[in-house]
Amino acid sequence: MHESSSVAQLAQILRTEVNRYSPGGKLPSSRALVETYRVSPVTVSRALAQLVAEGLVVTRPGAGAFRAEPRAAADPAGDTSWQELALSADSSNDLMPRSVDATGVMVNLAAQPAGVIEFNGGYLHPVLQPERAMATALARAGRRPGAWGRPPTDGVPELREWFARGCGGAVTAAEVLITAGGQSALTTALRALAPPGAHVLVESPTYPGMLAIARAAGLRPVPVPVDTDGVRPELLESAFRATGARVFVCQPLFQNPTGAVLAADRRRAVVRIARAAGAFVIEDDFVRRLAHDDAGELPPPLISEDPDGVVVHVCSLTKATSPSFRVCALVARGPVLERLRAIHIVEQFFVPRPLQEAAVELVGSPAWDRHLRTVAGELRQRRDTMVTALLRDLPALAPTHVPSGGFHLWARLPDGADEAALVSAALRAGVAITPGRPYFCAEPTAGHVRLSFAFLGSVAEIGEGVRRLAAACEQTLR
């Protein structure tokens, strides 16, 4: 069972049990709860913390946990209707009205009920995360001299140097900024490169979080279709010419959601076309370290082949480690670097130094390479297991392209299928899947779903999840 599921179940039990005690009454000790419910001390601690946050329990160091006193009656709710007008004040602006919509991102972040198989995860499951190595790195980092002081605004030098080496030796540490995760880096880059109201070219389909960033900044996303070899250069050139856009955002390696790798001839064409348009390419290199062990040699980042400063490179450690290990590099050449630096400082000041020092410790340890090798094998096995299960039990959703990196498959639904109905039916059947609609900034060509194989506790869950999904399809794909 997932740790999060165990915590939720124990918290629900304790919510009922606490009513047996009078206000101020002492609950059983943590040791007693561990023995009674056969869970770990960590699960007990987290469940009690949840009840404390809800105001049902109070804890006293050295004494234990007690039922909280009843809450005082809440004051009557205020009238917030005035905010509707205030928040829509920019709707008459000639520029693109801001639209802050996180629903496409929350699909992959929302906690699922206990027992649901999560084919909608956006990160590695804890069993695949390097938890012990991260804990060791964080402990060592905390003892480094100056670890709790203010770091350089651009980032710890050793970490910037490590990210620079990952760009194929084409950039220097002076051209690297450390940011708090890829989402933050993309936000900084879009704010630096495109004014409100401007068009920004995006792959279609593409990552919903990036579309949310663009729309929240008042930008106008314009789709450029992707096939199994990545974005189509002739359509990219036409889009630049039609819109006058000065930014194109792409994921050349294991694109989300299609898994496509930008072909060699297209790599050169993308940079050439953007340079001719006087535009920047934001390269979101988000899963380079999640290649499967049959991927072969990976193409280098686009920035490694770009001496003219066309490419702004984003590369995060988060996907290969943990959703809470939010460390990322934002890399650029030329005058744009100063603008990126200024916005980064205004928005964040800096990434906490202990986290940066922990990243240095982690990537410099023997455990890091072992972790990457282990994950490469695990992801390949999970991918193959899911493809086999789909071909056997649900051929209508078998993918036409099987990626050699990343953590998901992209499946087109049969013509006329109701995507929303399938997603709902799947959840009722006990499996969560990601709808395809949020990955398109315009009308999609067909219904799609994204099926992740990374956020699962075991390979065995994949077969069961596909069987549940097949049952849901029987109800909806008729």
matplotlib code that plots the C-alpha trace (Angstrom):
import matplotlib.pyplot as plt

x = [0.0, 1.2, 2.4, -0.1, -3.0, -2.0, -1.9, -5.3, -6.9, -5.4, -6.5, -10.0, -10.1, -8.7, -11.3, -14.0, -12.1, -11.4, -15.1, -15.0, -12.9, -13.9, -12.3, -8.8, -8.9, -5.6, -5.4, -3.4, 0.3, 2.0, 3.5, 0.0, -1.4, 1.5, 0.7, -3.1, -3.2, 0.0, 1.4, 4.7, 5.6, 5.9, 2.3, 1.1, 3.0, 1.6, -1.9, -1.8, -0.3, -3.3, -5.7, -3.8, -4.1, -7.9, -8.2, -9.4, -6.3, -3.5, -0.1, 2.0, 5.7, 6.5, 2.9, 1.1, -1.9, -5.2, -8.7, -8.9, -11.4, -14.5, -14.0, -15.7, -18.5, -17.2, -18.0, -20.6, -19.1, -18.2, -19.4, -16.6, -18.8, -17.0, -13.9, -15.7, -15.5, -12.0, -10.6, -12.1, -10.9, -8.5, -11.1, -11.6, -7.9, -6.9, -4.2, -5.0, -7.0, -5.3, -6.7, -5.4, -6.5, -4.6, -7.0, -4.8, -2.0, -4.1, -5.2, -1.7, -1.4, -4.7, -4.7, -6.7, -8.9, -7.4, -7.4, -7.3, -4.5, -2.8, -2.1, -2.2, 1.0, 3.5, 6.4, 8.3, 6.6, 8.4, 9.7, 11.6, 12.8, 16.4, 15.0, 17.9, 20.4, 18.5, 18.3, 22.0, 22.7, 20.5, 22.1, 25.6, 24.6, 23.3, 26.8, 28.6, 30.3, 27.9, 25.1, 22.5, 23.7, 22.5, 23.6, 24.8, 21.8, 22.7, 23.2, 26.0, 29.0, 29.5, 25.9, 26.0, 29.2, 27.5, 24.5, 26.9, 28.7, 25.3, 24.9, 27.7, 30.4, 28.9, 28.1, 29.9, 28.8, 28.5, 25.6, 23.6, 21.0, 19.6, 15.9, 13.2, 12.1, 11.2, 7.8, 9.5, 12.2, 9.6, 7.7, 10.8, 11.7, 8.3, 8.1, 11.5, 10.9, 7.3, 5.3, 1.6, -0.6, 2.2, 1.9, 4.0, 4.4, 3.9, 4.0, 0.6, -0.1, 2.0, 2.5, -0.6, 1.5, 3.3, 0.0, -1.2, 1.9, 1.5, -2.2, -1.7, 0.9, -1.6, 0.2, -1.5, -0.4, -0.4, -0.2, 2.4, 1.6, 4.0, 4.4, 6.6, 9.8, 8.9, 7.6, 7.1, 9.6, 7.5, 4.5, 6.8, 8.1, 4.6, 3.5, 6.4, 5.5, 1.8, 2.0, 5.2, 5.9, 9.3, 9.2, 8.8, 8.6, 9.5, 10.5, 12.9, 13.6, 10.7, 8.1, 5.2, 2.8, 3.7, 7.2, 8.6, 12.3, 13.1, 14.8, 18.4, 17.5, 14.6, 16.9, 19.0, 15.9, 14.2, 17.1, 17.6, 14.0, 13.8, 17.1, 15.7, 12.5, 14.6, 13.0, 14.0, 13.6, 12.8, 14.1, 12.4, 14.8, 12.7, 13.3, 16.8, 17.7, 14.7, 15.8, 15.0, 17.9, 17.1, 17.2, 20.7, 22.8, 20.7, 21.0, 22.6, 20.6, 19.7, 21.7, 24.9, 24.6, 23.6, 26.4, 24.1, 22.0, 18.8, 18.1, 17.1, 17.6, 15.6, 16.8, 15.4, 16.4, 12.9, 11.5, 14.5, 14.3, 11.2, 8.5, 9.9, 13.5, 12.8, 16.2, 16.6, 19.0, 18.0, 20.7, 21.2, 23.8, 24.0, 22.0, 18.9, 20.8, 20.7, 17.0, 16.4, 18.6, 16.7, 13.3, 14.6, 15.9, 12.7, 10.5, 12.5, 15.6, 17.3, 16.8, 17.4, 21.1, 20.6, 18.6, 21.3, 24.0, 22.0, 21.8, 25.6, 26.0, 23.5, 24.8, 28.4, 27.7, 28.1, 24.4, 23.3, 24.6, 23.2, 19.8, 19.7, 20.7, 18.0, 15.3, 16.3, 15.7, 12.5, 10.9, 11.6, 10.1, 7.0, 6.6, 6.9, 4.4, 1.9, 2.2, 1.8, -1.3, -2.9, -2.3, -3.8, -6.7, -7.4, -6.0, -8.2, -5.8, -2.5, -0.1, 1.2, 4.5, 6.4, 8.9, 12.3, 12.2, 9.9, 7.1, 3.9, 2.2, 0.0, -3.1, -5.6, -9.2, -11.4, -13.3, -16.3, -15.3, -16.2, -12.9, -14.5, -16.9, -14.0, -12.0, -15.0, -15.8, -12.2, -12.2, -15.4, -13.6, -10.7, -8.1, -7.1, -6.1, -5.2, -7.5, -5.9, -7.9, -5.7, -2.7, -4.1, -4.3, -6.8, -9.3, -7.8, -7.8, -9.3, -9.8, -6.7, -5.6, -2.2, -1.3, 1.6, 3.5, 5.9, 3.7, 2.9, 4.2, 4.8, 4.7, 1.8, -0.5, -0.2, -2.0, -4.8, -5.1, -5.4, -8.1, -10.0, -9.6, -10.8, -14.0, -14.5, -14.0, -16.6, -19.1, -18.0, -16.3, -19.3]
y = [0.0, 3.5, 5.4, 8.2, 5.7, 4.3, 7.7, 8.6, 5.4, 5.7, 9.4, 8.4, 5.7, 8.2, 10.8, 8.3, 7.1, 10.5, 11.1, 8.4, 10.8, 13.9, 17.2, 17.0, 13.2, 11.5, 9.3, 6.0, 6.4, 6.3, 2.9, 1.6, 2.9, 1.2, -2.1, -1.8, -0.8, -2.5, 0.6, 2.3, 5.0, 7.5, 6.7, 7.3, 10.6, 11.8, 10.8, 12.6, 15.6, 15.6, 15.6, 18.4, 20.5, 19.8, 21.0, 17.6, 16.8, 18.6, 17.2, 18.0, 17.2, 14.4, 13.9, 12.6, 13.4, 14.7, 15.5, 19.2, 21.5, 22.2, 25.1, 28.4, 29.2, 30.7, 34.3, 34.8, 34.6, 37.9, 39.2, 38.6, 39.3, 42.5, 40.5, 39.3, 42.8, 43.5, 40.3, 40.9, 44.5, 43.6, 41.9, 45.1, 45.3, 45.2, 42.7, 39.0, 38.9, 36.8, 33.4, 31.6, 28.0, 25.2, 22.4, 20.8, 20.6, 19.5, 16.4, 15.0, 16.5, 15.7, 12.9, 9.8, 7.7, 4.7, 1.7, 3.7, 2.7, 5.9, 5.9, 9.7, 10.3, 12.9, 11.7, 8.6, 6.5, 6.6, 3.1, 4.4, 7.6, 7.8, 8.5, 7.1, 8.9, 12.2, 11.9, 11.2, 14.1, 16.5, 15.5, 16.0, 19.3, 20.6, 20.2, 22.0, 25.2, 28.1, 25.8, 27.8, 31.2, 33.2, 31.5, 33.4, 34.7, 32.7, 29.5, 27.5, 27.4, 23.7, 23.0, 25.5, 23.9, 20.4, 21.6, 23.3, 20.0, 18.4, 20.8, 19.0, 21.4, 24.1, 26.5, 27.8, 27.9, 31.7, 31.1, 29.0, 30.2, 27.8, 28.0, 26.2, 23.6, 23.5, 25.2, 28.2, 28.3, 28.2, 31.0, 33.1, 32.4, 33.3, 36.5, 37.5, 36.8, 37.6, 40.7, 40.4, 40.0, 38.4, 35.1, 32.2, 29.1, 25.7, 22.1, 20.5, 18.6, 20.0, 20.1, 21.7, 23.5, 25.5, 26.5, 27.6, 29.7, 31.4, 32.2, 33.5, 35.9, 37.1, 35.4, 33.8, 30.1, 29.1, 25.3, 23.8, 20.1, 17.3, 13.8, 10.9, 12.8, 15.9, 19.3, 19.8, 22.5, 23.6, 24.3, 26.0, 28.3, 29.1, 29.9, 32.3, 34.0, 34.2, 35.4, 37.4, 35.3, 35.7, 32.5, 28.8, 26.4, 22.8, 19.5, 17.9, 14.8, 12.4, 15.1, 15.3, 13.8, 12.0, 10.7, 11.9, 12.7, 15.5, 14.1, 15.1, 17.1, 18.8, 19.9, 22.0, 23.3, 24.4, 26.5, 27.9, 28.8, 30.5, 32.4, 33.7, 34.8, 36.7, 34.4, 32.4, 28.6, 27.6, 24.0, 22.2, 19.2, 17.8, 14.0, 13.6, 11.5, 9.2, 7.5, 3.8, 1.3, 0.5, 4.2, 4.1, 7.2, 10.4, 13.5, 16.4, 19.4, 21.9, 24.5, 22.5, 23.2, 26.9, 29.4, 32.4, 32.4, 31.3, 28.5, 29.1, 25.8, 24.4, 21.2, 20.0, 17.3, 17.0, 14.3, 12.0, 12.4, 13.6, 16.2, 18.0, 18.1, 21.3, 22.2, 23.3, 25.1, 27.9, 28.4, 31.2, 33.1, 36.8, 39.9, 37.8, 36.2, 39.5, 39.8, 36.2, 36.9, 40.0, 38.4, 35.3, 37.5, 39.6, 36.5, 34.2, 35.9, 32.5, 28.8, 27.8, 26.9, 23.7, 22.3, 23.4, 21.9, 18.7, 18.5, 18.9, 16.0, 13.8, 14.1, 13.8, 10.5, 6.9, 6.5, 8.9, 6.8, 3.6, 5.3, 6.3, 2.8, 1.3, 3.6, 3.1, -0.6, -0.2, 2.2, 0.0, -3.0, -1.0, 0.5, -3.0, -4.4, -1.7, -2.0, -5.8, -5.4, -2.9, -5.1, -8.1, -6.5, -3.1, -2.9, 0.1, 2.1, 0.5, 3.4, 3.8, 5.2, 3.5, 5.9, 5.0, 7.5, 9.3, 7.7, 7.5, 6.4, 8.6, 6.9, 8.2, 7.2, 5.7, 8.3, 9.6, 8.4, 10.6, 11.4, 12.9, 10.0, 7.5, 9.3, 9.3, 5.7, 4.7, 6.4, 4.6, 1.4, 2.2, 3.6, 7.2, 8.3, 11.7, 13.2, 14.5, 17.7, 19.9, 19.2, 21.1, 24.9, 24.7, 22.1, 18.6, 16.4, 13.5, 12.3, 11.1, 9.8, 9.8, 6.6, 6.8, 3.8, 5.6, 6.3, 2.7, 0.7, -2.4, -3.7, -6.0, -2.9, -2.2, -5.4, -4.8, -1.2, -2.1, -4.7, -2.0, 0.4, -2.2, -2.6, 1.1, 1.2, -1.5, 1.0, 4.1, 3.0, 1.5]
z = [0.0, -0.7, 2.3, 1.5, 1.4, 4.8, 6.3, 4.8, 6.1, 9.6, 9.8, 8.9, 11.6, 14.2, 13.2, 14.4, 17.4, 18.8, 19.3, 22.1, 24.2, 26.1, 25.2, 26.7, 26.9, 26.1, 23.0, 22.9, 22.6, 19.2, 20.1, 20.9, 17.6, 15.7, 17.3, 17.1, 13.4, 12.2, 10.6, 10.7, 13.3, 10.4, 9.3, 12.8, 13.1, 9.7, 10.5, 13.9, 12.2, 9.8, 12.7, 14.4, 11.2, 11.2, 14.8, 16.1, 18.1, 20.0, 20.8, 23.8, 23.7, 26.1, 27.0, 23.9, 21.8, 23.2, 21.9, 21.1, 22.8, 20.6, 18.2, 18.8, 16.4, 13.2, 12.4, 9.6, 6.1, 4.6, 1.2, -1.4, -4.4, -5.1, -6.1, -9.3, -10.7, -9.4, -10.9, -14.3, -14.5, -17.3, -19.5, -21.5, -22.2, -25.9, -24.9, -24.1, -20.9, -18.2, -17.6, -14.6, -14.9, -13.2, -13.9, -16.5, -13.9, -11.0, -12.9, -12.1, -8.6, -7.0, -4.4, -5.4, -3.1, -1.6, -3.9, -7.1, -9.5, -10.6, -14.4, -14.1, -12.1, -13.1, -11.0, -10.0, -7.3, -3.9, -4.5, -7.6, -5.9, -4.4, -1.0, 1.0, -1.2, -1.0, 2.8, 3.1, 0.7, 2.7, 6.0, 4.6, 3.0, 6.3, 7.8, 5.0, 6.1, 5.3, 4.2, 6.0, 4.8, 1.8, -1.5, -4.6, -6.4, -9.6, -7.6, -5.8, -8.2, -8.0, -9.0, -11.9, -13.1, -13.0, -15.1, -17.5, -18.1, -18.9, -21.8, -23.7, -22.7, -24.9, -22.1, -19.0, -15.4, -15.8, -18.2, -15.7, -13.2, -10.6, -10.2, -8.0, -10.5, -14.2, -13.8, -12.2, -14.9, -17.7, -15.9, -15.7, -19.4, -20.8, -18.7, -20.0, -23.6, -24.4, -23.4, -22.5, -25.5, -27.6, -29.5, -28.3, -30.4, -28.7, -29.7, -30.2, -28.0, -25.2, -21.5, -19.8, -17.1, -19.8, -21.4, -17.9, -17.5, -20.9, -20.4, -16.8, -18.3, -20.9, -23.8, -26.8, -27.4, -31.0, -31.8, -34.1, -34.7, -33.6, -35.1, -34.1, -35.2, -33.2, -34.3, -38.1, -39.3, -42.3, -40.0, -37.5, -40.2, -41.3, -37.7, -37.2, -40.4, -39.7, -36.1, -35.8, -32.6, -31.0, -28.8, -29.5, -26.5, -27.2, -25.6, -28.1, -26.0, -25.0, -25.6, -23.2, -24.0, -27.2, -26.2, -29.6, -30.0, -32.4, -35.5, -36.3, -39.4, -37.6, -34.8, -37.1, -38.9, -35.7, -34.6, -38.1, -38.5, -35.1, -35.9, -39.2, -37.4, -34.7, -32.1, -29.1, -28.6, -25.0, -24.7, -21.9, -21.4, -18.6, -18.7, -20.1, -17.0, -17.4, -20.6, -20.6, -20.8, -24.4, -25.5, -27.0, -27.3, -26.7, -28.8, -27.0, -25.9, -28.6, -26.8, -27.4, -31.1, -30.9, -30.7, -31.4, -28.2, -29.9, -27.4, -23.7, -22.0, -19.0, -17.2, -13.9, -11.4, -10.1, -12.5, -11.8, -8.0, -6.2, -6.6, -3.6, -4.9, -6.9, -8.4, -12.0, -14.3, -16.7, -19.3, -21.8, -23.8, -24.5, -23.3, -22.6, -19.6, -17.7, -18.2, -17.1, -14.0, -13.1, -13.3, -11.4, -8.6, -8.4, -8.3, -6.1, -4.7, -4.7, -4.2, -0.6, -0.2, 1.8, -1.2, -3.6, -1.5, -1.2, -5.0, -5.2, -2.7, -4.5, -8.1, -6.9, -5.1, -6.4, -5.5, -8.3, -11.2, -9.5, -9.2, -12.8, -14.0, -11.8, -12.9, -16.6, -16.2, -14.1, -16.6, -19.6, -17.8, -16.8, -20.3, -21.9, -19.4, -20.1, -23.9, -23.7, -21.4, -23.8, -26.8, -25.0, -23.2, -24.8, -28.3, -29.1, -26.8, -27.8, -28.7, -32.2, -30.8, -28.0, -26.4, -25.1, -22.3, -19.9, -17.9, -20.0, -23.2, -25.4, -26.8, -29.4, -28.7, -31.5, -33.6, -31.8, -28.4, -25.4, -23.7, -20.6, -20.2, -20.4, -17.8, -15.4, -16.1, -15.5, -12.1, -11.1, -12.1, -9.9, -12.2, -12.8, -16.3, -17.7, -20.3, -23.5, -23.9, -21.6, -23.8, -26.7, -26.8, -29.7, -30.9, -30.7, -33.7, -31.7, -28.1, -26.3, -22.9, -21.3, -19.4, -16.9, -15.7, -13.3, -10.2, -9.3, -6.4, -8.5, -12.0, -11.0, -10.7, -14.4, -15.6, -13.0, -14.0, -17.7, -16.9, -15.0, -17.9, -20.4, -18.3, -18.4, -22.1, -22.6, -21.1, -23.1, -26.4, -28.1]

ax = plt.figure().add_subplot(projection="3d")
ax.plot(x, y, z, "-o")
ax.set_aspect("equal")
plt.show()
